[in-house]
């Protein structure tokens, strides 16, 4: 095989994978109608061009678009949902649009079960593929320096550039897991652009002195944990691991993950579309995923914990939402709440809620109660008949354990 043929083959494979991800994304867009009123809403996916100069990445072209090497822009891919109903709209106070930031190894349409229902409250809902994930630009993750701040700024400044282009004056910003961590970093730099901050099982809240260990006597659990720490320290990401597998084994791994972690999804058609979306998102060239060990210690403790950062934010209201079976401990949110209460009026007002019958992926596991928690976090009224989230109570909470 000639060298030219090798490059052609790689380019063709990449193009097919991008098209597969677009098809899976369209499948999830279609599924949004099943989770809320199928009428009176408009949903669209769109790309926003942002200048390369705003992102602290060393000169690097998007690995998804190697034919656009002279372009001065990166792309942020997103989905927008708007409420088109007219009933009583003139009487509804105009709310800041909701902007959703996904978690690690995820992408915008992970919120496909929530978009339709949330637009009734927010009127406009955006969910973005964060820089370096999904169908947003994926340059090599080589920042202008090796600091934590530059890694954070890749996501902070790309979000800010996206906001400016889309003329969103102020937003309710909600981030899941890693997206929650970067949402805090965004609020530090641009608090005037955030009406409320919602942290959905955010990573990086508490302090950790020394190495993270697990309390278990299980040899299997300890061996898996040790292997995960080794991968972490060597910047071997979940995406790079999946890319090392054959397509059959990679897809099987993702299917088993969905079956084990999200039993609330019972439709085989829905499972298949979500599996395609998750798998393809993670086998495309790695980019944003390599921020992992720059900002977090092994495993999932921040180098700059947000428990110290959130009380200093110039954002009036911060809400934490956790699954009741979450591997992220809601006591981290409660610690932030206590710190803010001790500081007084200069600190944000903080609330902590839990969603029943759900863990870390509560927006998929119990989408109705999660939507209710989001509405409560925005000081709204839950629709009649919808489940009500509970305020976190340390005395009744039992943290999940490794078996």
C-alpha positions as CSV (number, residue, x, y, z in Angstrom):
1,X,0.0,0.0,0.0
2,X,1.3,3.4,-0.9
3,X,1.8,6.3,1.5
4,X,-0.9,8.3,-0.3
5,X,-3.3,5.3,0.1
6,X,-2.6,5.2,3.8
7,X,-3.5,8.9,4.2
8,X,-6.6,8.5,2.1
9,X,-7.7,5.6,4.1
10,X,-7.3,7.5,7.4
11,X,-9.1,10.5,6.0
12,X,-12.0,8.3,4.8
13,X,-12.3,6.5,8.1
14,X,-12.4,9.9,10.0
15,X,-15.0,11.3,7.6
16,X,-17.2,8.2,8.1
17,X,-16.9,8.4,11.9
18,X,-17.9,12.1,11.9
19,X,-20.9,11.3,9.8
20,X,-21.8,8.4,12.1
21,X,-21.7,10.8,15.1
22,X,-23.9,13.3,13.2
23,X,-26.4,10.5,12.5
24,X,-26.4,9.4,16.1
25,X,-26.8,13.0,17.2
26,X,-29.8,13.4,14.9
27,X,-31.3,10.2,16.4
28,X,-31.0,11.7,19.9
29,X,-32.5,15.0,18.7
30,X,-35.5,13.0,17.4
31,X,-35.9,11.3,20.8
32,X,-36.3,14.6,22.7
33,X,-40.0,14.7,21.8
34,X,-40.5,11.6,24.0
35,X,-39.5,13.5,27.1
36,X,-42.0,16.3,27.5
37,X,-44.7,17.8,25.3
38,X,-43.9,16.9,21.7
39,X,-45.5,20.1,20.5
40,X,-44.6,23.8,20.7
41,X,-40.8,23.5,20.7
42,X,-38.1,24.0,18.1
43,X,-34.7,22.3,18.2
44,X,-31.7,22.8,16.0
45,X,-28.0,22.0,16.0
46,X,-25.7,24.7,14.9
47,X,-22.0,25.6,14.7
48,X,-20.5,28.9,16.0
49,X,-17.1,30.2,14.8
50,X,-14.8,31.5,17.4
51,X,-11.4,33.0,16.8
52,X,-8.4,30.7,17.4
53,X,-6.6,33.6,19.1
54,X,-9.0,33.5,22.1
55,X,-8.1,29.9,23.1
56,X,-4.7,29.4,24.8
57,X,-3.7,26.5,22.5
58,X,-0.4,26.5,20.7
59,X,-0.9,26.8,17.0
60,X,-2.8,23.7,16.2
61,X,-5.4,22.8,13.6
62,X,-8.6,20.9,14.3
63,X,-8.0,17.2,13.8
64,X,-11.6,16.8,12.5
65,X,-11.1,19.3,9.7
66,X,-7.5,18.7,8.3
67,X,-8.6,20.4,5.0
68,X,-9.1,23.8,6.8
69,X,-5.5,24.4,8.0
70,X,-5.5,28.1,7.0
71,X,-8.8,28.9,8.8
72,X,-8.5,31.4,11.7
73,X,-11.5,30.0,13.5
74,X,-12.4,27.1,15.7
75,X,-15.9,25.7,15.9
76,X,-18.2,25.2,18.9
77,X,-21.0,22.8,18.1
78,X,-24.2,23.1,20.1
79,X,-28.0,22.4,20.2
80,X,-30.6,25.0,20.9
81,X,-34.2,24.4,22.0
82,X,-36.8,27.1,22.2
83,X,-40.3,27.2,23.4
84,X,-42.7,28.2,20.6
85,X,-46.0,28.1,22.6
86,X,-47.9,31.3,22.9
87,X,-50.2,30.6,25.8
88,X,-49.5,33.0,28.6
89,X,-46.1,33.9,27.3
90,X,-46.6,37.6,27.8
91,X,-47.2,37.0,31.5
92,X,-44.0,34.9,32.0
93,X,-41.0,36.8,33.3
94,X,-38.2,36.7,30.7
95,X,-35.6,34.3,32.2
96,X,-31.9,34.0,31.3
97,X,-31.4,31.2,28.9
98,X,-30.0,28.0,30.2
99,X,-26.6,26.9,29.0
100,X,-25.6,23.3,29.7
101,X,-22.0,22.1,29.9
102,X,-21.6,18.3,29.7
103,X,-19.2,16.1,31.7
104,X,-16.0,14.3,30.9
105,X,-16.1,12.1,27.7
106,X,-19.7,13.3,27.1
107,X,-21.2,15.8,24.6
108,X,-24.2,18.1,24.2
109,X,-26.9,15.5,23.5
110,X,-26.3,13.6,26.7
111,X,-29.1,16.0,27.9
112,X,-31.6,14.7,25.2
113,X,-34.0,13.6,27.9
114,X,-34.1,17.1,29.5
115,X,-34.1,19.6,26.7
116,X,-37.8,19.5,25.8
117,X,-39.0,19.7,29.4
118,X,-36.6,22.4,30.5
119,X,-37.5,24.8,27.7
120,X,-41.0,25.2,29.2
121,X,-39.4,27.0,32.1
122,X,-36.3,28.6,30.6
123,X,-37.9,29.3,27.1
124,X,-34.4,28.9,25.6
125,X,-32.0,26.0,26.4
126,X,-28.5,25.6,24.9
127,X,-26.3,22.5,25.3
128,X,-22.8,22.7,23.9
129,X,-20.1,20.3,22.9
130,X,-17.3,21.7,25.0
131,X,-14.1,22.6,23.2
132,X,-12.3,19.4,22.2
133,X,-15.3,17.1,22.5
134,X,-18.2,16.1,20.4
135,X,-18.3,17.9,17.0
136,X,-16.6,21.0,18.3
137,X,-13.0,21.6,17.2
138,X,-10.5,19.1,18.4
139,X,-7.0,20.5,18.1
140,X,-4.1,18.8,19.9
141,X,-4.3,19.8,23.6
142,X,-1.0,21.7,23.8
143,X,-1.6,24.8,25.8
144,X,0.6,27.9,25.8
145,X,2.0,26.7,29.1
146,X,1.6,23.8,31.5
147,X,-0.3,25.5,34.2
148,X,-3.7,24.6,35.7
149,X,-5.0,28.0,34.7
150,X,-4.2,27.6,31.0
151,X,-6.0,24.3,30.9
152,X,-9.0,25.9,32.5
153,X,-8.9,28.8,30.2
154,X,-9.2,26.6,27.1
155,X,-12.8,25.9,28.2
156,X,-13.5,29.2,29.9
157,X,-12.4,31.4,26.9
158,X,-14.0,29.2,24.3
159,X,-17.3,29.4,26.2
160,X,-17.0,33.2,26.5
161,X,-16.2,33.6,22.8
162,X,-19.2,31.4,22.0
163,X,-21.4,33.5,24.3
164,X,-20.3,36.8,22.7
165,X,-20.9,35.5,19.1
166,X,-24.4,34.3,20.1
167,X,-25.2,37.6,21.9
168,X,-26.2,36.0,25.2
169,X,-26.0,38.9,27.7
170,X,-26.6,36.7,30.8
171,X,-27.2,33.0,31.3
172,X,-28.0,30.4,33.8
173,X,-24.9,28.2,33.6
174,X,-25.2,24.6,34.5
175,X,-22.3,22.1,34.4
176,X,-22.2,18.4,35.0
177,X,-19.2,16.7,36.6
178,X,-16.1,18.1,34.7
179,X,-18.4,20.7,33.1
180,X,-19.3,21.8,36.6
181,X,-15.7,22.4,37.5
182,X,-15.1,24.5,34.4
183,X,-18.3,26.4,35.0
184,X,-16.9,27.5,38.4
185,X,-13.7,28.7,36.6
186,X,-15.9,30.6,34.1
187,X,-17.8,32.4,36.9
188,X,-14.5,33.5,38.4
189,X,-13.6,35.4,35.3
190,X,-17.0,36.4,33.9
191,X,-19.5,36.6,36.9
192,X,-21.4,39.5,35.2
193,X,-22.5,37.0,32.5
194,X,-24.0,34.5,34.9
195,X,-27.4,34.9,36.5
196,X,-27.3,31.6,38.4
197,X,-24.8,28.7,38.6
198,X,-26.1,25.1,38.8
199,X,-23.5,22.4,39.6
200,X,-24.7,19.0,38.6
201,X,-22.6,16.4,40.6
202,X,-19.5,18.6,40.0
203,X,-16.1,17.1,40.2
204,X,-13.3,18.8,42.1
205,X,-15.1,20.2,45.1
206,X,-13.4,18.8,48.3
207,X,-9.7,18.9,49.4
208,X,-7.6,15.8,49.4
209,X,-4.3,15.6,51.2
210,X,-2.0,12.9,49.9
211,X,-3.2,10.0,47.6
212,X,-6.9,9.0,47.1
213,X,-7.6,5.6,48.4
214,X,-10.7,3.5,48.6
215,X,-12.2,1.8,51.7
216,X,-12.7,-1.8,50.5
217,X,-11.3,-5.3,51.1
218,X,-12.2,-6.4,47.6
219,X,-9.1,-7.4,45.7
220,X,-10.8,-6.8,42.4
221,X,-11.9,-3.3,43.3
222,X,-8.5,-2.4,44.7
223,X,-6.7,-3.8,41.6
224,X,-9.0,-1.9,39.3
225,X,-8.5,1.3,41.3
226,X,-4.7,0.9,41.2
227,X,-4.8,0.4,37.4
228,X,-7.0,3.5,37.0
229,X,-4.6,5.6,39.0
230,X,-1.7,4.4,36.9
231,X,-3.6,5.3,33.7
232,X,-4.4,8.7,35.2
233,X,-0.9,9.6,36.1
234,X,0.3,8.6,32.6
235,X,-2.5,10.6,30.9
236,X,-4.0,7.4,29.5
237,X,-7.6,8.6,29.2
238,X,-10.8,6.6,28.9
239,X,-11.0,7.8,25.2
240,X,-7.5,6.6,24.4
241,X,-8.3,3.2,26.1
242,X,-11.4,2.8,24.0
243,X,-9.5,3.7,20.8
244,X,-7.0,1.0,21.6
245,X,-9.7,-1.7,21.4
246,X,-11.2,-3.3,18.3
247,X,-14.5,-1.8,17.2
248,X,-16.4,-4.9,18.4
249,X,-14.9,-4.7,21.9
250,X,-15.2,-1.0,22.2
251,X,-18.9,-1.0,21.3
252,X,-19.5,-4.0,23.6
253,X,-17.8,-2.0,26.5
254,X,-20.1,1.0,25.9
255,X,-23.2,-1.2,25.6
256,X,-22.4,-2.9,29.0
257,X,-21.8,0.5,30.5
258,X,-25.3,1.7,29.4
259,X,-26.9,-1.5,30.6
260,X,-25.1,-1.3,34.0
261,X,-25.1,2.4,34.7
262,X,-28.4,3.5,33.2
263,X,-31.0,0.8,33.7
264,X,-33.8,3.4,33.4
265,X,-33.2,3.3,29.6
266,X,-35.2,0.2,28.6
267,X,-35.9,0.9,24.9
268,X,-33.5,-1.1,22.8
269,X,-33.7,1.6,20.0
270,X,-32.8,4.3,22.5
271,X,-29.9,2.2,23.9
272,X,-28.6,1.7,20.4
273,X,-28.6,5.4,19.4
274,X,-27.0,6.4,22.7
275,X,-24.4,3.7,22.4
276,X,-23.5,4.9,18.9
277,X,-23.3,8.5,20.1
278,X,-21.1,7.6,23.2
279,X,-18.8,5.2,21.3
280,X,-18.2,7.4,18.3
281,X,-17.7,10.5,20.4
282,X,-14.9,8.7,22.2
283,X,-13.0,7.2,19.3
284,X,-12.7,10.5,17.4
285,X,-9.2,12.1,17.8
286,X,-8.6,13.0,21.5
287,X,-8.4,16.7,22.5
288,X,-10.2,18.1,25.5
289,X,-10.0,14.8,27.3
290,X,-6.2,15.5,27.9
291,X,-7.0,18.3,30.4
292,X,-7.9,15.6,32.9
293,X,-4.7,15.1,34.9
294,X,-3.7,18.8,34.4
295,X,-6.6,20.0,36.6
296,X,-7.4,16.8,38.7
297,X,-5.4,14.5,40.9
298,X,-5.9,10.8,40.7
299,X,-8.8,10.2,41.0
300,X,-11.2,13.1,40.5
301,X,-9.9,15.4,43.3
302,X,-9.0,18.9,42.0
303,X,-5.6,20.5,42.2
304,X,-7.5,23.7,42.9
305,X,-10.5,22.6,44.9
306,X,-13.7,24.6,44.2
307,X,-14.7,24.4,47.9
308,X,-12.3,27.4,48.3
309,X,-13.3,29.1,45.1
310,X,-17.1,29.1,45.1
311,X,-17.5,31.2,48.3
312,X,-15.5,34.0,46.5
313,X,-17.7,34.0,43.3
314,X,-19.6,37.2,42.5
315,X,-22.6,35.1,41.5
316,X,-25.7,35.5,43.8
317,X,-27.0,31.9,43.7
318,X,-25.3,28.5,43.4
319,X,-27.2,25.2,43.5
320,X,-25.7,21.7,43.7
321,X,-27.7,18.8,42.4
322,X,-26.6,15.2,43.1
323,X,-28.1,11.8,42.5
324,X,-29.1,10.0,45.7
325,X,-26.9,7.1,44.6
326,X,-24.2,9.3,43.3
327,X,-20.5,8.4,43.6
328,X,-19.9,12.1,44.0
329,X,-20.5,12.9,47.7
330,X,-23.0,15.7,48.2
331,X,-21.3,16.6,51.4
332,X,-18.9,18.5,49.2
333,X,-21.8,20.8,48.2
334,X,-22.9,21.0,51.9
335,X,-19.3,22.1,52.9
336,X,-19.5,24.9,50.3
337,X,-22.9,25.9,51.7
338,X,-21.6,26.0,55.2
339,X,-18.6,28.1,54.2
340,X,-20.8,30.6,52.4
341,X,-23.2,30.9,55.3
342,X,-20.2,31.6,57.6
343,X,-19.0,34.4,55.3
344,X,-22.5,35.9,55.0
345,X,-24.0,38.2,52.4
346,X,-20.7,38.6,50.4
347,X,-20.8,34.9,49.5
348,X,-23.3,33.2,47.2
349,X,-26.5,31.8,48.5
350,X,-26.0,28.0,48.2
351,X,-28.6,25.1,48.1
352,X,-28.0,21.4,47.8
353,X,-30.6,19.0,46.3
354,X,-30.7,15.3,45.6
355,X,-32.5,13.3,42.9
356,X,-34.0,10.0,43.9
357,X,-33.4,6.7,42.0
358,X,-30.4,8.2,40.3
359,X,-26.6,8.3,40.5
360,X,-24.0,10.5,38.7
361,X,-26.0,10.5,35.4
362,X,-29.2,11.6,37.1
363,X,-30.4,13.6,34.0
364,X,-30.7,10.2,32.2
365,X,-31.6,8.0,35.2
366,X,-34.5,10.1,36.5
367,X,-35.0,12.9,34.0
368,X,-38.3,14.1,35.4
369,X,-37.0,14.8,39.0
370,X,-33.8,16.1,37.6
371,X,-35.8,18.6,35.5
372,X,-37.7,19.6,38.6
373,X,-34.4,20.2,40.5
374,X,-33.2,22.4,37.7
375,X,-36.4,24.5,37.8
376,X,-36.2,24.8,41.6
377,X,-32.5,25.9,41.2
378,X,-33.8,28.7,38.9
379,X,-36.3,29.8,41.6
380,X,-39.2,28.4,39.5
381,X,-42.4,26.5,40.1
382,X,-42.4,22.8,39.4
383,X,-45.3,21.7,37.0
384,X,-48.2,20.0,38.7
385,X,-47.7,16.3,39.0
386,X,-43.9,16.4,38.6
387,X,-41.7,14.8,41.3
388,X,-40.1,17.1,43.9
389,X,-36.3,17.0,44.6
390,X,-35.3,16.8,48.2
391,X,-32.8,19.1,50.0
392,X,-29.7,17.2,51.1
393,X,-29.8,15.9,54.6
394,X,-26.5,14.5,55.9
395,X,-28.2,12.6,58.6
396,X,-30.1,10.4,56.2
397,X,-27.6,10.2,53.3
398,X,-25.6,7.0,52.9
399,X,-22.7,7.2,50.5
400,X,-22.4,4.5,47.9
401,X,-19.5,2.1,48.5
402,X,-17.3,-0.1,46.3
403,X,-18.2,-3.8,46.6
